[in-house]
Amino acid sequence: MSQVNKYADRAAYASDTYRLSTLSAVSLIAGDNEIIYDGVNVVVGKDAAATGDCAVYDKTAGAIRFVKGATLSAAQLPESLAPLAVVYARQGDKVLIVSLDNAINGNIQWAGPYEVALSGFDLTAGGTIVLKLGSDPVAAEVSITYTAGATLADVASAINATLKGGTPNYSSADYGGWAATAADNFVVMGSNTYNASRAAIAVVSGCTIRRTPEDINYQTTLTGVLIEGVIEYVRRKNGINSSFAGCNPEKFLQYYSANGTVPKSNVPLGSATIVNQASFETSEFCAELRAAYADYASYLFGEHMAEYPSAYGAMLRDGRTNTAKIGRLQFTDIYGQSKPCYPAAAAALEYGVAVEGATTGLEAGGWWLPSVEEVYLLMHDRVLTADDVERDPVNRTLARLGKTTCYGSGYYPWTSCECDSAREYSYSATIGLISNTNKHSKGASRPVSAL
């Protein structure tokens, strides 16, 4: 930075034809008290870091510094500056950063599947096995027949065809999400469901069953370390305690203006019901809402966005603490291998950025799965698609670096916050919510950290 140019107003700044030729890095617009960073790959300290700036390790200085996002050019970034993360928010002196990529490629489950092993089939002669799926009073016996000379793969295929083809469809998450897979010496029966009563399995006849040493379904069981009770909520601006609340205004409005409820009775202020735009504007049951709010967007954001800042429920949980509690929990799977109980949190803990010859503090163990508050701050102001990336400082920087973006539509990052025995919180890019999601579902493990 060679100097600071000072201008009375924007007009004076714009009219200075010699500004860029001086290679000045900073211009101050005195009238608006606005700082503008000119030039390419302007490096600043933590005190000047803002949303969208790229955290880099400065090998020359031996410290973490920040490249102003608006000046970032990946092609011209010197080798001495190693990109680490992107700033997504500030909280006082603390700079919140998000990783340049997901912890793993593709989506990952919040909690791992429940599995048992079936064996003891008479493959030479063929036979019939009878399984009892579900617990009383929803338990049912299912018969599966396999032919003489069958392989374990054939048995697994017969099981899957029967479970998926029957009524009910036991491969559906509503009925246990059961699926069979052939291993070397047994058939694995795996369940992916939110429904604990449907995740039970027993053998009536035709084979034997072996369970894991823990024999715990982590998808339908409280972690035991994240919340004190059996459920934890988020709070909306209207005071409603709920398992979902608005996060990204643009996506939230886009969805509920068309898909909100058509009321059949009076909807008062402070209601949990979210009405659609047509009803808000014309329905006799929305008169109280129209009297309080000038338009639909004001109503939606004034009533149903998440309360932030909030001294309530899941918004108070700490992502780093949560991830440390569950990210290292392991169980012995049906193959006898040690596996994470909570894969998304484990992946965030394992994520790290290495800079050769340096220790930055952002190696593996320096990141975590965000809390509800952190994912709210991360996703609240994100544009929906790449078409608008230039007005989104976080995604603009990620895109310029060729890294994994986090648009407000089509992206589903997990939080480390538990809702209840079968659900936790995530950002729902279908609706623009902080929402409860089934633990067996798949989403993005996007690590965050703070400097």
C-alpha positions as CSV (number, residue, x, y, z in Angstrom):
1,M,0.0,0.0,0.0
2,S,1.7,3.2,-1.2
3,Q,-0.7,5.8,0.1
4,V,-4.2,6.7,1.0
5,N,-6.1,8.9,-1.3
6,K,-8.7,11.1,0.3
7,Y,-11.8,12.5,-1.5
8,A,-14.6,14.8,-0.4
9,D,-17.2,12.7,-2.2
10,R,-17.8,9.9,-4.8
11,A,-17.7,12.4,-7.7
12,A,-14.2,13.5,-6.7
13,Y,-13.1,9.9,-6.4
14,A,-14.5,9.0,-9.9
15,S,-13.0,12.0,-11.6
16,D,-9.4,11.3,-10.4
17,T,-7.9,9.9,-13.6
18,Y,-4.5,9.4,-12.0
19,R,-5.8,7.3,-9.1
20,L,-5.0,3.8,-10.4
21,S,-1.8,4.9,-12.0
22,T,-0.4,5.7,-8.6
23,L,-1.0,2.1,-7.5
24,S,-2.8,3.3,-4.4
25,A,-4.5,0.6,-2.5
26,V,-7.0,2.6,-0.4
27,S,-9.3,5.6,-1.1
28,L,-11.3,7.3,1.6
29,I,-14.6,9.0,0.6
30,A,-14.8,11.6,3.5
31,G,-18.4,12.6,3.0
32,D,-19.7,9.0,3.4
33,N,-16.8,7.8,5.6
34,E,-16.4,5.0,3.0
35,I,-13.2,3.1,2.4
36,I,-12.6,1.8,-1.2
37,Y,-9.8,-0.7,-1.9
38,D,-8.3,-0.1,-5.4
39,G,-5.9,-2.3,-7.2
40,V,-5.4,-6.1,-7.4
41,N,-5.0,-8.6,-4.5
42,V,-4.9,-5.9,-1.8
43,V,-3.7,-7.4,1.5
44,V,-5.0,-6.1,4.8
45,G,-4.8,-7.1,8.5
46,K,-7.5,-8.8,10.6
47,D,-8.8,-5.4,11.8
48,A,-9.8,-4.5,8.2
49,A,-11.2,-7.9,7.2
50,A,-14.8,-8.0,6.1
51,T,-17.3,-10.4,4.6
52,G,-16.1,-11.9,1.3
53,D,-12.4,-11.3,2.0
54,C,-10.1,-14.2,1.4
55,A,-8.1,-15.4,4.4
56,V,-4.5,-16.2,3.3
57,Y,-1.4,-17.4,4.9
58,D,1.3,-14.8,4.1
59,K,4.5,-16.9,3.9
60,T,6.6,-13.8,3.9
61,A,5.1,-12.3,7.0
62,G,4.5,-15.7,8.6
63,A,0.9,-14.8,9.5
64,I,-2.7,-15.0,8.4
65,R,-3.8,-11.9,6.5
66,F,-6.7,-11.1,4.2
67,V,-7.0,-10.2,0.5
68,K,-9.9,-7.8,0.0
69,G,-12.6,-9.8,-2.0
70,A,-13.3,-7.1,-4.5
71,T,-9.7,-6.9,-5.5
72,L,-9.1,-10.7,-5.7
73,S,-7.6,-12.1,-8.8
74,A,-6.7,-15.8,-8.5
75,A,-4.5,-15.7,-11.6
76,Q,-2.4,-12.9,-10.1
77,L,-2.3,-14.2,-6.5
78,P,1.4,-14.5,-5.6
79,E,2.7,-17.9,-4.4
80,S,3.6,-16.3,-1.1
81,L,-0.2,-16.0,-0.3
82,A,-1.8,-19.4,0.3
83,P,-5.7,-19.2,0.3
84,L,-7.2,-20.6,3.5
85,A,-10.9,-19.6,3.8
86,V,-13.4,-16.8,3.1
87,V,-14.8,-14.4,5.7
88,Y,-18.6,-14.8,6.1
89,A,-19.2,-12.6,9.1
90,R,-17.6,-10.5,11.9
91,Q,-18.5,-10.6,15.6
92,G,-16.6,-7.8,17.2
93,D,-12.9,-8.7,17.0
94,K,-13.7,-12.2,15.9
95,V,-13.6,-13.0,12.2
96,L,-15.8,-16.0,11.1
97,I,-14.5,-18.0,8.2
98,V,-15.9,-20.7,6.0
99,S,-13.8,-23.4,4.3
100,L,-13.0,-23.2,0.6
101,D,-14.7,-26.6,-0.1
102,N,-16.9,-29.1,1.6
103,A,-15.2,-31.5,4.0
104,I,-15.8,-34.3,1.5
105,N,-17.0,-34.5,-2.1
106,G,-20.7,-35.1,-2.3
107,N,-23.2,-35.3,0.5
108,I,-22.9,-37.1,3.8
109,Q,-25.3,-38.4,6.4
110,W,-25.5,-36.7,9.8
111,A,-25.8,-40.1,11.5
112,G,-24.7,-43.4,10.1
113,P,-27.1,-46.2,9.2
114,Y,-28.3,-49.0,11.5
115,E,-27.0,-52.5,10.3
116,V,-27.3,-56.1,11.1
117,A,-25.9,-59.2,9.4
118,L,-27.9,-62.2,8.1
119,S,-26.3,-65.6,7.4
120,G,-27.0,-69.3,7.6
121,F,-28.8,-69.5,4.2
122,D,-29.1,-72.9,2.4
123,L,-27.8,-71.6,-0.9
124,T,-27.5,-75.1,-2.4
125,A,-31.1,-76.1,-1.9
126,G,-32.7,-72.7,-1.8
127,G,-35.2,-71.7,0.8
128,T,-37.4,-69.0,2.5
129,I,-36.5,-66.6,5.2
130,V,-39.0,-64.8,7.3
131,L,-38.1,-61.4,8.8
132,K,-40.0,-59.5,11.4
133,L,-39.7,-55.8,10.5
134,G,-40.7,-53.0,12.9
135,S,-41.7,-53.2,16.5
136,D,-45.1,-53.7,18.0
137,P,-47.7,-52.5,17.2
138,V,-46.4,-51.9,13.7
139,A,-44.4,-55.1,13.3
140,A,-45.0,-57.3,10.3
141,E,-43.5,-60.5,9.0
142,V,-42.1,-60.6,5.5
143,S,-41.2,-63.8,3.6
144,I,-38.5,-63.9,1.0
145,T,-37.8,-66.9,-1.2
146,Y,-34.5,-67.6,-3.0
147,T,-33.8,-70.3,-5.5
148,A,-31.4,-73.3,-5.4
149,G,-27.9,-72.4,-6.3
150,A,-28.3,-68.8,-5.3
151,T,-25.4,-66.6,-4.2
152,L,-25.5,-64.1,-1.4
153,A,-25.9,-61.4,-4.0
154,D,-29.0,-63.2,-5.3
155,V,-30.4,-63.4,-1.7
156,A,-29.8,-59.7,-1.3
157,S,-31.6,-59.0,-4.5
158,A,-34.5,-61.1,-3.5
159,I,-34.8,-59.3,-0.2
160,N,-34.7,-55.9,-1.9
161,A,-37.3,-56.9,-4.5
162,T,-39.7,-58.1,-1.9
163,L,-39.3,-55.1,0.5
164,K,-39.5,-52.5,-2.3
165,G,-42.3,-54.3,-4.2
166,G,-44.6,-54.9,-1.3
167,T,-47.2,-52.9,0.4
168,P,-46.0,-51.2,2.5
169,N,-42.7,-50.4,0.7
170,Y,-40.1,-51.2,3.4
171,S,-37.3,-49.6,1.4
172,S,-39.1,-46.2,2.1
173,A,-37.8,-44.2,5.0
174,D,-41.4,-44.2,6.3
175,Y,-41.2,-47.9,6.8
176,G,-37.7,-48.4,7.9
177,G,-35.6,-47.6,4.8
178,W,-34.4,-51.2,4.6
179,A,-31.9,-52.4,2.0
180,A,-29.8,-55.5,1.7
181,T,-26.2,-55.7,0.5
182,A,-24.1,-58.9,-0.1
183,A,-20.8,-59.1,1.8
184,D,-18.2,-61.9,1.6
185,N,-19.9,-64.2,4.1
186,F,-23.2,-62.6,5.0
187,V,-26.0,-60.2,3.8
188,V,-26.1,-56.8,5.5
189,M,-29.5,-55.4,6.3
190,G,-29.2,-51.6,6.6
191,S,-31.9,-49.2,7.8
192,N,-32.0,-45.5,7.0
193,T,-35.1,-43.9,8.7
194,Y,-36.4,-41.3,11.1
195,N,-38.9,-43.8,12.5
196,A,-37.6,-45.8,15.4
197,S,-40.5,-48.2,15.5
198,R,-39.8,-49.2,11.9
199,A,-36.1,-49.7,12.4
200,A,-36.4,-52.9,14.4
201,I,-35.6,-56.2,12.8
202,A,-35.7,-59.9,13.9
203,V,-35.4,-63.2,12.2
204,V,-38.4,-65.5,12.5
205,S,-37.0,-68.4,10.5
206,G,-34.6,-69.3,7.6
207,C,-31.4,-67.6,8.7
208,T,-29.5,-66.2,11.7
209,I,-28.9,-62.6,12.7
210,R,-25.8,-60.9,14.1
211,R,-25.8,-57.4,15.6
212,T,-23.1,-54.8,16.2
213,P,-21.6,-54.7,19.7
214,E,-23.3,-51.4,20.5
215,D,-26.5,-52.3,18.6
216,I,-27.6,-48.6,18.7
217,N,-29.5,-46.8,15.9
218,Y,-27.8,-43.4,15.9
219,Q,-30.4,-42.1,13.4
220,T,-33.3,-42.4,15.8
221,T,-31.6,-41.9,19.2
222,L,-30.6,-38.8,21.0
223,T,-26.8,-38.2,21.1
224,G,-27.0,-37.8,24.8
225,V,-24.5,-35.0,24.8
226,L,-25.9,-32.1,22.8
227,I,-29.3,-31.2,24.4
228,E,-30.6,-31.6,27.9
229,G,-34.2,-32.5,27.1
230,V,-35.9,-34.4,24.3
231,I,-36.3,-31.5,21.9
232,E,-34.8,-28.1,21.2
233,Y,-36.4,-25.3,19.1
234,V,-35.5,-22.2,17.3
235,R,-37.5,-19.0,17.8
236,R,-39.1,-16.9,15.1
237,K,-39.3,-13.1,15.3
238,N,-43.0,-13.3,16.4
239,G,-42.0,-15.3,19.5
240,I,-43.1,-18.7,18.2
241,N,-40.8,-21.5,19.2
242,S,-40.6,-23.9,16.3
243,S,-38.5,-26.5,14.6
244,F,-38.0,-24.2,11.6
245,A,-37.7,-20.5,10.9
246,G,-36.7,-18.3,8.0
247,C,-33.0,-17.8,7.1
248,N,-32.4,-16.6,3.5
249,P,-35.0,-13.9,2.8
250,E,-34.9,-14.2,-1.0
251,K,-35.5,-18.0,-1.0
252,F,-37.9,-17.8,1.9
253,L,-40.1,-15.3,0.1
254,Q,-39.9,-17.1,-3.2
255,Y,-41.2,-20.3,-1.6
256,Y,-43.9,-19.1,0.8
257,S,-45.4,-16.5,-1.4
258,A,-46.6,-19.4,-3.6
259,N,-46.7,-22.3,-1.1
260,G,-47.9,-20.8,2.1
261,T,-51.1,-21.9,3.7
262,V,-54.6,-20.8,2.5
263,P,-56.3,-20.1,5.8
264,K,-59.8,-21.3,6.7
265,S,-60.0,-19.3,9.9
266,N,-58.6,-16.1,11.4
267,V,-54.8,-15.9,11.5
268,P,-53.7,-13.6,14.3
269,L,-50.3,-11.9,14.8
270,G,-47.9,-14.4,16.5
271,S,-49.4,-17.4,14.7
272,A,-47.2,-20.4,13.7
273,T,-49.1,-20.5,10.4
274,I,-47.4,-19.0,7.4
275,V,-50.0,-17.9,4.8
276,N,-49.3,-17.4,1.1
277,Q,-49.2,-14.0,-0.6
278,A,-52.6,-14.2,-2.3
279,S,-54.2,-15.0,1.1
280,F,-52.3,-12.2,2.9
281,E,-53.5,-9.7,0.3
282,T,-57.1,-10.8,-0.1
283,S,-58.3,-13.3,2.5
284,E,-60.8,-12.2,5.1
285,F,-58.9,-14.3,7.6
286,C,-55.7,-12.2,7.2
287,A,-57.2,-8.8,8.1
288,E,-55.2,-8.5,11.3
289,L,-51.9,-9.3,9.4
290,R,-52.7,-6.6,6.7
291,A,-53.4,-4.1,9.4
292,A,-49.9,-4.7,11.0
293,Y,-47.8,-5.1,7.8
294,A,-47.7,-3.0,4.7
295,D,-47.0,-5.8,2.3
296,Y,-46.4,-9.6,2.2
297,A,-42.6,-9.5,2.5
298,S,-42.8,-7.3,5.6
299,Y,-45.2,-9.8,7.1
300,L,-43.2,-12.8,6.2
301,F,-39.9,-11.4,7.5
302,G,-41.4,-9.6,10.5
303,E,-43.2,-12.7,11.8
304,H,-41.4,-15.8,10.6
305,M,-37.7,-15.2,10.1
306,A,-35.5,-16.6,12.8
307,E,-35.0,-14.3,15.7
308,Y,-31.4,-13.2,15.6
309,P,-29.6,-12.5,17.8
310,S,-31.5,-14.9,20.0
311,A,-31.0,-16.0,23.6
312,Y,-33.1,-19.1,23.1
313,G,-32.8,-22.8,22.2
314,A,-30.6,-24.1,19.4
315,M,-29.4,-20.6,18.5
316,L,-27.3,-20.6,21.8
317,R,-25.4,-23.7,20.9
318,D,-21.7,-23.5,20.1
319,G,-20.6,-25.3,16.9
320,R,-17.0,-25.9,18.0
321,T,-18.2,-27.5,21.3
322,N,-20.9,-29.5,19.6
323,T,-18.5,-30.9,17.0
324,A,-15.9,-31.8,19.6
325,K,-18.6,-33.7,21.5
326,I,-19.9,-35.9,18.7
327,G,-17.3,-35.8,15.9
328,R,-15.0,-38.2,17.7
329,L,-17.7,-40.7,18.8
330,Q,-17.0,-44.1,17.1
331,F,-18.8,-47.5,17.0
332,T,-17.9,-50.9,15.6
333,D,-19.8,-51.6,12.4
334,I,-21.1,-54.9,11.1
335,Y,-17.7,-55.6,9.4
336,G,-15.8,-55.1,12.7
337,Q,-14.4,-51.7,11.6
338,S,-14.5,-48.5,13.7
339,K,-16.7,-45.9,12.1
340,P,-18.0,-42.5,13.1
341,C,-21.4,-42.4,14.8
342,Y,-21.9,-38.9,13.3
343,P,-20.2,-38.8,9.9
344,A,-20.8,-35.1,9.0
345,A,-19.3,-33.9,12.3
346,A,-16.4,-36.3,11.9
347,A,-15.7,-35.1,8.4
348,A,-15.6,-31.4,9.6
349,L,-13.1,-32.3,12.4
350,E,-10.9,-34.1,9.9
351,Y,-10.9,-31.2,7.4
352,G,-7.8,-29.1,7.4
353,V,-5.7,-26.8,5.2
354,A,-2.0,-27.5,5.2
355,V,0.6,-24.9,4.3
356,E,4.1,-26.4,3.7
357,G,6.5,-25.4,6.3
358,A,4.0,-23.5,8.4
359,T,1.5,-24.0,11.2
360,T,-1.6,-21.8,10.7
361,G,-4.0,-23.2,13.3
362,L,-6.3,-24.2,10.4
363,E,-5.0,-27.8,10.0
364,A,-7.3,-30.7,10.9
365,G,-8.9,-30.1,14.2
366,G,-9.1,-26.4,13.7
367,W,-12.5,-26.5,12.0
368,W,-16.0,-27.6,13.0
369,L,-19.6,-28.2,11.8
370,P,-21.4,-24.9,12.2
371,S,-24.0,-24.2,14.9
372,V,-27.5,-22.9,14.0
373,E,-26.2,-19.4,14.6
374,E,-23.2,-19.9,12.3
375,V,-25.2,-21.5,9.5
376,Y,-27.7,-18.6,9.8
377,L,-24.9,-16.1,9.4
378,L,-23.4,-18.1,6.6
379,M,-26.5,-18.5,4.5
380,H,-28.7,-15.5,5.4
381,D,-27.3,-13.1,2.7
382,R,-26.3,-15.6,0.0
383,V,-27.7,-15.1,-3.5
384,L,-29.6,-18.0,-4.9
385,T,-27.7,-18.8,-8.1
386,A,-24.5,-18.1,-10.0
387,D,-26.3,-15.6,-12.1
388,D,-26.1,-13.1,-9.2
389,V,-22.7,-14.1,-7.8
390,E,-21.2,-10.6,-8.2
391,R,-23.6,-9.2,-5.6
392,D,-22.6,-11.9,-3.1
393,P,-19.2,-11.2,-1.6
394,V,-18.7,-14.7,-0.1
395,N,-19.7,-16.7,-3.3
396,R,-17.9,-14.2,-5.5
397,T,-14.6,-14.9,-3.7
398,L,-15.3,-18.7,-3.8
399,A,-16.1,-18.6,-7.5
400,R,-13.0,-16.5,-8.3
401,L,-10.9,-19.1,-6.6
402,G,-12.7,-22.0,-8.4
403,K,-13.9,-23.4,-5.0
404,T,-17.2,-24.8,-3.8
405,T,-19.9,-22.2,-3.6
406,C,-22.8,-22.0,-1.1
407,Y,-25.7,-20.5,-3.0
408,G,-29.0,-20.0,-1.2
409,S,-30.7,-22.4,-3.5
410,G,-29.6,-26.0,-4.1
411,Y,-27.2,-26.2,-1.1
412,Y,-27.9,-28.0,2.1
413,P,-25.2,-27.6,4.8
414,W,-25.6,-29.4,8.1
415,T,-25.3,-27.8,11.5
416,S,-24.0,-29.6,14.6
417,C,-27.2,-28.8,16.5
418,E,-29.6,-31.5,17.5
419,C,-33.4,-31.0,17.4
420,D,-34.7,-34.3,18.8
421,S,-34.0,-38.1,18.7
422,A,-34.5,-38.4,14.9
423,R,-33.7,-34.8,13.7
424,E,-31.1,-32.1,13.7
425,Y,-30.9,-28.7,12.1
426,S,-29.6,-27.7,8.7
427,Y,-30.1,-25.0,6.1
428,S,-32.9,-26.0,3.7
429,A,-32.2,-24.6,0.3
430,T,-35.7,-25.7,-1.0
431,I,-37.4,-23.2,1.3
432,G,-34.7,-20.9,2.7
433,L,-35.1,-22.1,6.3
434,I,-33.2,-23.1,9.3
435,S,-35.0,-26.4,9.5
436,N,-35.1,-29.7,11.3
437,T,-33.9,-32.5,9.1
438,N,-33.9,-36.3,9.5
439,K,-30.6,-37.6,10.8
440,H,-30.5,-40.3,8.1
441,S,-30.7,-37.7,5.3
442,K,-27.6,-36.4,3.4
443,G,-26.3,-32.9,3.2
444,A,-23.1,-30.9,3.0
445,S,-20.4,-31.0,5.7
446,R,-19.2,-27.5,5.4
447,P,-16.5,-26.6,8.0
448,V,-16.2,-23.2,9.6
449,S,-13.7,-21.7,11.9
450,A,-12.9,-18.3,13.5
451,L,-9.9,-16.1,13.8
